[in-house]
Amino acid sequence: MTASQDTLSTVEPAPVVLVTGASSGIGRATAHRLADRGTRLVLAARSRPALEVVAEECRQRGADVLLVPTDVSDEAAVKALVQAAVERFGGLDACVHAAAVVAYGRFEDVPTAVFDQVIRTGVLGTANVSRSALQVFRSQRSGTLVIMGSLLGKISTPYMSSYVATKAAVESLGRVLTIEQRDLDNVHVCVVSPGSVATPVFRQAANYVGRYGRPPPPVVSAERVAVKIVERLDHPRSRTSVGIANPLMIFGFRALPGVFDLLVGPLMRVAGLSRTRVDPHAGNVLTPTHYAEPVRE
Ligand SMILES: NC(=O)c1ccc[n+]([C@@H]2O[C@H](COP(=O)([O-])OP(=O)(O)OC[C@H]3O[C@@H](n4cnc5c(N)ncnc54)[C@H](OP(=O)(O)O)[C@@H]3O)[C@@H](O)[C@H]2O)c1
């Protein structure tokens, strides 16, 4: 065997990463970044047409891509997704779980079906994806799970009750999973918790508050969050905050609850809701939009 053949035969295969919520925003930016590194990608979201657009973008960047339309709130579908990944690529190195939906509205104005689906997607979806991924990682004795938390899992804001409840649950679940994997040196669970990120989530959210939502400042880009996510795949760490004001907000919430509760309503109405009026609608909560949203808002 020549030296060059010998080198070729020992080249490590590219890692395999599953990304949920890959058709929009942070998931899509993460898929792009991983594709640039030649990662073998498994992309999931509910809408096949939207996923096909992102899969093509990733192939153009040189990635081998499997797309599997999946509703993360359906446990059987998530099991089939992870199984398809392992069958296609022979294993799974990491999973980035970015799928979520949002509903705006005073708690009692949000229809029960919409509230419940935000919870189902956020909480049960995270449990389904985490369970299937961790079962594979435990059997391989290696793998990294990145779960998207949020600043809103650590503080409370009005007009987003189902999302705030979801993210509080995700932050807690992520912490438990991190602790439970401590017996395996090469299995990691990382929760990445951004503040405001400029993605399409605000426009495609369900809305019963009369005005479109928007990300209150300071706002970071989806690409910036994707950089942090990929950093965690390279260097796992249990908790990562993205957003310069996050520690201040969390401090205010915990140390000055009376002041926080007084200010958060007016601040949300000024900074978190746009002036653009909108009729009540379920957005993408119950059904996907079926077109690929851009990475940015
Ligand atoms: N944007 C922010 O300010 C912000 C801040 C903190 C944390 N986060 C978190 O970051 C993650 C990504 O948010 P984003 O802003 O990028 O959202 P986004 O642009 O709205 O993208 C959401 C993605 O989730 C998918 N999805 C929704 N429901 C699904 C389901 N039941 N099953 C499978 N996929 C589903 C959507 O595709 P389909 O509709 O086709 O399914 C889409 O690909 C979320 O966990 C979010 O909570 C966002």
The ligand as a Tripos MOL2 file, in Angstrom:
@<TRIPOS>MOLECULE
LIG
   48    52     1     0     0
SMALL
NO_CHARGES

@<TRIPOS>ATOM
      1 N1        -35.6820   33.0290   18.6220 N.am      1 LIG1
      2 C1        -35.4370   33.2960   19.8960 C.2       1 LIG1
      3 O1        -35.4590   34.4760   20.3390 O.2       1 LIG1
      4 C2        -35.0990   32.1830   20.8430 C.ar      1 LIG1
      5 C3        -34.6390   32.5220   22.1150 C.ar      1 LIG1
      6 C4        -34.3350   31.5220   23.0120 C.ar      1 LIG1
      7 C5        -34.4850   30.2020   22.6550 C.ar      1 LIG1
      8 N2        -34.9490   29.8940   21.4160 N.ar      1 LIG1
      9 C6        -35.1200   28.4720   21.1080 C.3       1 LIG1
     10 O2        -34.3260   28.1190   19.9910 O.3       1 LIG1
     11 C7        -34.9770   27.0580   19.2660 C.3       1 LIG1
     12 C8        -35.1320   27.4720   17.8120 C.3       1 LIG1
     13 O3        -35.9440   28.6370   17.7710 O.3       1 LIG1
     14 P1        -36.0850   29.5180   16.4470 P.3       1 LIG1
     15 O4        -36.2690   30.9200   16.9020 O.co2     1 LIG1
     16 O5        -35.0090   29.1750   15.4960 O.co2     1 LIG1
     17 O6        -37.4930   28.9850   15.9160 O.3       1 LIG1
     18 P2        -38.1100   28.9340   14.4240 P.3       1 LIG1
     19 O7        -37.3270   29.7870   13.4920 O.co2     1 LIG1
     20 O8        -39.5670   29.1750   14.5550 O.co2     1 LIG1
     21 O9        -37.8760   27.3810   14.0120 O.3       1 LIG1
     22 C9        -38.6010   26.3900   14.6680 C.3       1 LIG1
     23 C10       -38.3310   25.0710   13.9890 C.3       1 LIG1
     24 O10       -39.0190   24.0320   14.7110 O.3       1 LIG1
     25 C11       -39.7520   23.2340   13.7880 C.3       1 LIG1
     26 N3        -40.8930   22.6550   14.5000 N.ar      1 LIG1
     27 C12       -41.9350   23.2860   15.0760 C.ar      1 LIG1
     28 N4        -42.7840   22.3850   15.6280 N.ar      1 LIG1
     29 C13       -42.2420   21.1680   15.3910 C.ar      1 LIG1
     30 C14       -42.6360   19.8400   15.6950 C.ar      1 LIG1
     31 N5        -43.7780   19.5760   16.3740 N.pl3     1 LIG1
     32 N6        -41.8580   18.8140   15.2920 N.ar      1 LIG1
     33 C15       -40.7080   19.0590   14.5990 C.ar      1 LIG1
     34 N7        -40.2780   20.2760   14.2990 N.ar      1 LIG1
     35 C16       -41.0430   21.3330   14.6780 C.ar      1 LIG1
     36 C17       -40.1380   24.2010   12.6690 C.3       1 LIG1
     37 O11       -40.4260   23.5380   11.4370 O.3       1 LIG1
     38 P3        -41.9090   22.9560   11.0780 P.3       1 LIG1
     39 O12       -42.8680   24.0650   11.3680 O.co2     1 LIG1
     40 O13       -41.8090   22.5550    9.6440 O.co2     1 LIG1
     41 O14       -42.0990   21.7720   11.9670 O.co2     1 LIG1
     42 C18       -38.8400   24.9860   12.5520 C.3       1 LIG1
     43 O15       -37.9100   24.2380   11.7880 O.3       1 LIG1
     44 C19       -36.2930   26.8140   19.9870 C.3       1 LIG1
     45 O16       -36.1440   25.7830   20.9230 O.3       1 LIG1
     46 C20       -36.5450   28.1120   20.7100 C.3       1 LIG1
     47 O17       -37.3540   27.9460   21.8320 O.3       1 LIG1
     48 C21       -35.2480   30.8390   20.4990 C.ar      1 LIG1
@<TRIPOS>BOND
     1     1     2 1
     2     2     3 2
     3     2     4 1
     4     4     5 ar
     5     4    48 ar
     6     5     6 ar
     7     6     7 ar
     8     7     8 ar
     9     8     9 1
    10     8    48 ar
    11     9    10 1
    12     9    46 1
    13    10    11 1
    14    11    12 1
    15    11    44 1
    16    12    13 1
    17    13    14 1
    18    14    15 2
    19    14    16 1
    20    14    17 1
    21    17    18 1
    22    18    19 2
    23    18    20 1
    24    18    21 1
    25    21    22 1
    26    22    23 1
    27    23    24 1
    28    23    42 1
    29    24    25 1
    30    25    26 1
    31    25    36 1
    32    26    27 ar
    33    26    35 ar
    34    27    28 ar
    35    28    29 ar
    36    29    30 ar
    37    29    35 ar
    38    30    31 1
    39    30    32 ar
    40    32    33 ar
    41    33    34 ar
    42    34    35 ar
    43    36    37 1
    44    36    42 1
    45    37    38 1
    46    38    39 2
    47    38    40 1
    48    38    41 1
    49    42    43 1
    50    44    45 1
    51    44    46 1
    52    46    47 1
@<TRIPOS>SUBSTRUCTURE
     1 LIG1         1 GROUP 0 **** ****
